[in-house]
Amino acid sequence: MHTDPVVDAAIRKIPDFPKPGILFYDLTSLLATPPAFAHTVDRMVEMYADAGINAVAAIEARGFLLAAPFAYRTGLPLVLLRKAGKLPGRTLGREFDLEYGTDRIEVHAEDVPTGGRVLVVDDLIATGGTVEAACELLEEAGATVAGVFAVVALPFLDYASRLQGRDVRYLHAYDSE
């Protein structure tokens, strides 16, 4: 299990949010700490320097904040995975289960590089449902998912069972809520 003391120190831990018994890992504090944010983007660039990726796909919303500087630094196209109804062009979509219902993400079909190797980026991987839907959506659009990146992983919520066979990387993992 990876640990990153810079990331860990910058993440605010909020007990009993959004409900009693949950310890919420708030990455907005990492974004508000310029040295920690720079460290995060630098580490992403290092991790994927030789991965042969052709594009980076960002999951709304905090994934955008991580993938955009990474795409800029690496010269890669940025593909946005948005909530349903937010994209004006021809879209492809995928529904996925949440703890209390379902949600849907969509992508502009023409933004996905057919045959390209795409890195999926989100801020945190918990159960893996959103990331699983993102990967399936990109593959349906004709891309190959080269990997998945998140700043934080919560392996105790068993995202690994949904993302079997995927190259999942992260900077810091927490063992419990």
C-alpha positions in Angstrom: 0.0 0.0 0.0 1.4 3.4 -1.0 1.7 6.2 1.4 2.6 9.8 0.5 3.2 12.0 3.6 2.8 15.2 1.6 -0.6 14.2 0.3 -1.7 12.8 3.7 -0.7 16.0 5.5 -2.6 18.2 3.0 -5.9 16.2 3.1 -8.4 17.4 5.7 -10.1 14.5 7.5 -13.7 15.3 8.5 -15.4 12.9 10.9 -19.1 12.1 10.6 -19.6 13.5 7.1 -21.8 13.1 5.2 -23.3 10.9 7.9 -22.3 9.5 11.4 -19.5 7.0 11.3 -18.0 8.2 8.0 -14.5 9.8 8.0 -14.5 12.0 4.9 -11.2 12.6 3.1 -11.5 16.1 1.7 -9.1 16.7 -1.2 -10.1 20.4 -1.5 -7.6 21.2 1.1 -4.9 19.6 -1.0 -5.9 21.8 -3.9 -5.8 24.8 -1.6 -2.2 24.0 -0.6 0.0 25.0 -3.6 3.1 22.9 -2.7 1.0 19.8 -2.1 -1.0 20.4 -5.4 2.3 20.8 -7.3 3.7 17.7 -5.7 0.6 15.7 -6.8 0.8 16.8 -10.4 4.6 16.3 -10.4 4.1 12.7 -9.1 1.5 12.0 -11.8 3.8 13.2 -14.5 6.6 11.0 -13.1 4.3 7.9 -12.7 3.2 8.0 -16.4 6.3 9.3 -18.1 6.8 6.0 -20.0 3.2 4.7 -20.1 2.6 5.5 -23.8 -0.7 7.2 -23.2 -2.4 9.3 -25.9 -5.0 11.2 -23.9 -6.2 11.8 -20.4 -9.9 11.4 -19.4 -11.1 13.4 -16.3 -14.0 12.4 -14.2 -16.2 15.3 -13.1 -15.5 17.3 -11.1 -12.3 17.1 -9.0 -10.8 14.8 -11.6 -10.9 17.8 -13.9 -8.7 19.8 -11.5 -6.0 17.0 -11.5 -6.2 15.9 -15.1 -6.0 19.4 -16.6 -2.6 20.4 -15.3 -1.3 16.8 -16.1 -2.6 17.1 -19.7 -1.0 20.5 -20.0 2.4 19.3 -18.6 2.4 16.2 -20.8 1.0 17.8 -24.0 -1.9 15.3 -24.0 -5.5 15.9 -25.1 -8.0 16.2 -22.2 -11.3 14.3 -22.5 -14.1 15.3 -20.1 -16.4 12.7 -18.5 -19.4 14.7 -17.4 -22.6 14.2 -15.6 -25.6 13.6 -17.8 -26.9 16.5 -19.8 -23.9 18.8 -19.5 -22.3 18.2 -23.0 -23.9 19.8 -26.0 -22.6 17.5 -28.8 -23.2 13.8 -29.7 -22.5 11.9 -26.5 -22.1 8.3 -25.3 -23.2 7.6 -21.8 -23.1 5.0 -19.1 -25.2 4.5 -16.0 -23.7 3.3 -12.8 -24.9 2.5 -9.2 -24.4 4.8 -6.3 -24.9 4.0 -2.6 -28.4 5.6 -2.8 -29.4 5.2 -6.5 -27.9 5.6 -9.9 -26.0 8.2 -11.9 -24.8 8.7 -15.4 -21.7 10.0 -17.0 -21.3 11.0 -20.6 -18.5 11.9 -23.1 -18.4 13.6 -26.4 -17.9 10.7 -28.8 -15.6 12.6 -31.1 -13.2 13.5 -28.2 -12.3 9.9 -27.5 -9.3 8.8 -29.5 -10.3 5.6 -31.3 -7.6 3.1 -30.7 -5.8 5.5 -28.3 -4.4 4.6 -24.9 -6.3 6.7 -22.3 -5.5 7.4 -18.6 -8.6 7.8 -16.4 -8.2 10.4 -13.6 -10.3 11.0 -10.5 -9.5 12.4 -7.1 -10.5 9.4 -5.0 -11.3 5.7 -5.6 -13.8 4.3 -3.1 -16.1 1.5 -4.4 -14.9 1.9 -8.0 -18.3 2.3 -9.5 -17.7 5.7 -11.2 -14.3 4.6 -12.4 -15.6 1.3 -13.7 -18.3 3.2 -15.7 -15.7 5.6 -17.0 -13.5 2.8 -18.2 -16.4 1.0 -19.9 -17.6 4.1 -21.6 -14.2 4.9 -23.0 -13.8 1.4 -24.3 -17.3 1.5 -25.8 -16.1 4.7 -27.6 -13.1 2.8 -29.1 -10.3 3.7 -26.7 -8.1 1.4 -24.6 -7.9 2.3 -20.9 -4.2 2.4 -20.2 -4.6 3.0 -16.5 -6.5 4.6 -13.7 -5.1 7.3 -11.4 -6.4 8.8 -8.2 -4.7 10.8 -5.5 -6.4 8.7 -2.8 -7.6 5.1 -2.7 -9.8 3.4 -0.1 -9.0 -0.3 -0.6 -11.2 -1.3 2.3 -14.2 -0.4 0.2 -13.1 -3.1 -2.3 -12.8 -1.1 -5.5 -10.3 -3.8 -6.7 -13.2 -6.3 -7.3 -14.8 -3.9 -9.8 -11.5 -2.9 -11.4 -9.9 -6.3 -11.8 -7.2 -6.4 -14.5 -6.9 -2.6 -14.6 -3.7 -0.7 -13.8 -4.8 1.3 -10.8 -2.3 3.7 -9.3 -2.7 6.3 -6.5 -0.5 8.3 -4.2 -2.0 7.6 -0.8 -4.3 4.9 0.6 -6.3 4.9 3.8 -7.2 1.6 5.5 -10.4 2.7 7.1 -13.0 5.4 7.6 
